[in-house]
Amino acid sequence: MADACNKVQGQITSGAASFSQEAAAVALRANRSEAMAMREAFLRRRELVVSMLKEVPGLKVNHPQGAFYVFPDVSHYFGTSNGNVSINNADDFAEAMLTEAHVGTVSGAAFGNDQCVRLSYAASDEDLIEAVVRIKNCLKEFK
């Protein structure tokens, strides 16, 4: 009896709630033009950020296939300093970008690669351009 109850309980508690199922059905039937416009905007932003980051000496830039993050390898800058701040790992790189360039990134150590940082491109084109310019200018000072 306990085994049978366990099977029933597993099926009841692991499924999507009925209101979530209804919301998904409405979303699937809805006009997708706004979603497609957002998709195009994110694709454009991805291409913008990737192309600009590839111009930053020392960065190895991937071409993301999902979400809205780019995950460049920044290990070229490990062991460098601008006189104030030293970069010895991805945590230091993220901290340096925040304090020196005023751009928020996240160490890749939290995402399985401590050679990289994560940078979101879920922002306006203008803000993304400004962020990458700041990163590029900041990194010129690290030797």
C-alpha positions as CSV (number, residue, x, y, z in Angstrom):
1,M,0.0,0.0,0.0
2,A,2.9,2.4,0.9
3,D,4.5,1.8,-2.5
4,A,1.2,2.6,-4.3
5,C,0.7,5.7,-2.3
6,N,4.3,6.8,-3.0
7,K,3.6,6.5,-6.8
8,V,0.4,8.5,-6.6
9,Q,2.0,11.2,-4.4
10,G,5.0,11.5,-6.8
11,Q,2.6,12.1,-9.8
12,I,0.4,14.6,-7.9
13,T,3.2,16.8,-6.5
14,S,5.5,16.8,-9.5
15,G,3.1,18.1,-12.2
16,A,2.5,21.6,-13.2
17,A,-0.3,23.3,-11.3
18,S,-3.5,23.7,-13.2
19,F,-3.3,27.5,-13.3
20,S,0.2,27.2,-14.8
21,Q,-1.1,24.8,-17.4
22,E,-3.9,27.2,-18.4
23,A,-1.4,30.2,-18.6
24,A,0.9,28.1,-20.9
25,A,-2.1,27.3,-23.1
26,V,-3.1,31.0,-23.4
27,A,0.5,31.9,-24.2
28,L,0.7,29.3,-26.9
29,R,-2.5,30.6,-28.5
30,A,-1.6,34.3,-28.2
31,N,-0.2,36.6,-30.9
32,R,3.5,36.0,-31.0
33,S,4.5,39.2,-32.8
34,E,5.8,40.9,-29.6
35,A,7.7,37.8,-28.5
36,M,9.3,37.6,-32.0
37,A,10.2,41.3,-31.9
38,M,11.9,40.7,-28.5
39,R,13.7,37.7,-29.9
40,E,15.0,39.8,-32.8
41,A,16.1,42.6,-30.4
42,F,18.1,40.0,-28.3
43,L,19.7,38.5,-31.4
44,R,20.8,42.0,-32.5
45,R,22.1,42.8,-29.0
46,R,24.0,39.5,-28.9
47,E,25.7,40.3,-32.2
48,L,26.5,43.8,-31.1
49,V,28.1,42.7,-27.8
50,V,30.0,39.7,-29.3
51,S,31.4,41.8,-32.1
52,M,32.5,44.6,-29.8
53,L,34.0,42.2,-27.2
54,K,36.0,40.5,-30.0
55,E,37.7,43.8,-30.5
56,V,39.0,43.8,-26.9
57,P,42.6,42.5,-26.9
58,G,43.0,39.3,-24.9
59,L,39.4,38.3,-24.6
60,K,38.3,35.0,-26.1
61,V,34.7,35.4,-26.9
62,N,32.1,32.6,-27.5
63,H,29.0,32.9,-29.6
64,P,26.1,32.2,-27.2
65,Q,23.3,30.0,-28.4
66,G,20.8,30.6,-25.6
67,A,19.7,32.9,-22.8
68,F,21.1,36.5,-22.9
69,Y,24.6,36.2,-21.6
70,V,28.0,36.2,-23.2
71,F,30.7,34.2,-21.4
72,P,34.2,35.5,-22.5
73,D,37.4,33.9,-21.4
74,V,39.3,36.6,-19.5
75,S,42.3,34.6,-18.4
76,H,44.6,36.7,-20.5
77,Y,44.4,39.3,-17.8
78,F,45.2,37.0,-14.9
79,G,48.4,38.2,-13.3
80,T,48.0,41.8,-14.5
81,S,47.6,45.1,-12.5
82,N,46.7,48.7,-13.3
83,G,48.7,49.9,-10.3
84,N,45.7,49.9,-8.0
85,V,44.0,46.6,-8.7
86,S,45.4,43.2,-9.5
87,I,43.6,40.6,-11.5
88,N,44.5,37.0,-10.5
89,N,41.3,35.2,-11.3
90,A,37.8,35.6,-12.7
91,D,36.5,36.9,-9.3
92,D,39.2,39.6,-9.4
93,F,38.3,40.5,-13.0
94,A,34.6,40.9,-12.1
95,E,35.5,43.1,-9.1
96,A,37.9,45.2,-11.2
97,M,35.2,45.7,-13.9
98,L,32.8,46.8,-11.2
99,T,35.2,49.2,-9.3
100,E,37.3,50.4,-12.2
101,A,35.0,50.4,-15.2
102,H,31.7,50.6,-13.4
103,V,30.3,47.6,-15.3
104,G,28.7,44.6,-13.6
105,T,29.9,41.1,-14.6
106,V,29.8,37.9,-12.7
107,S,32.7,35.5,-12.2
108,G,32.4,32.3,-14.3
109,A,33.5,30.3,-11.2
110,A,29.8,30.3,-10.2
111,F,28.9,28.8,-13.6
112,G,31.6,26.1,-13.9
113,N,34.4,28.0,-15.6
114,D,36.8,30.1,-13.5
115,Q,38.5,31.4,-16.6
116,C,35.4,33.4,-17.7
117,V,33.0,36.1,-16.7
118,R,29.3,36.3,-17.5
119,L,28.0,39.5,-19.0
120,S,24.3,40.1,-19.7
121,Y,23.2,41.7,-22.9
122,A,19.6,42.3,-21.6
123,A,20.0,46.1,-21.8
124,S,19.6,48.8,-24.4
125,D,22.0,49.0,-27.3
126,E,23.3,52.3,-26.0
127,D,24.0,50.9,-22.5
128,L,25.7,47.8,-24.0
129,I,27.9,49.9,-26.2
130,E,28.9,52.1,-23.2
131,A,29.6,49.0,-21.1
132,V,31.9,47.4,-23.7
133,V,33.7,50.7,-24.3
134,R,34.3,51.0,-20.6
135,I,35.6,47.5,-20.3
136,K,37.9,48.0,-23.3
137,N,39.3,51.3,-22.0
138,C,39.7,49.9,-18.5
139,L,41.6,46.9,-19.7
140,K,44.1,49.1,-21.5
141,E,45.5,50.0,-18.1
142,F,46.2,46.4,-17.0
143,K,49.7,45.3,-17.7
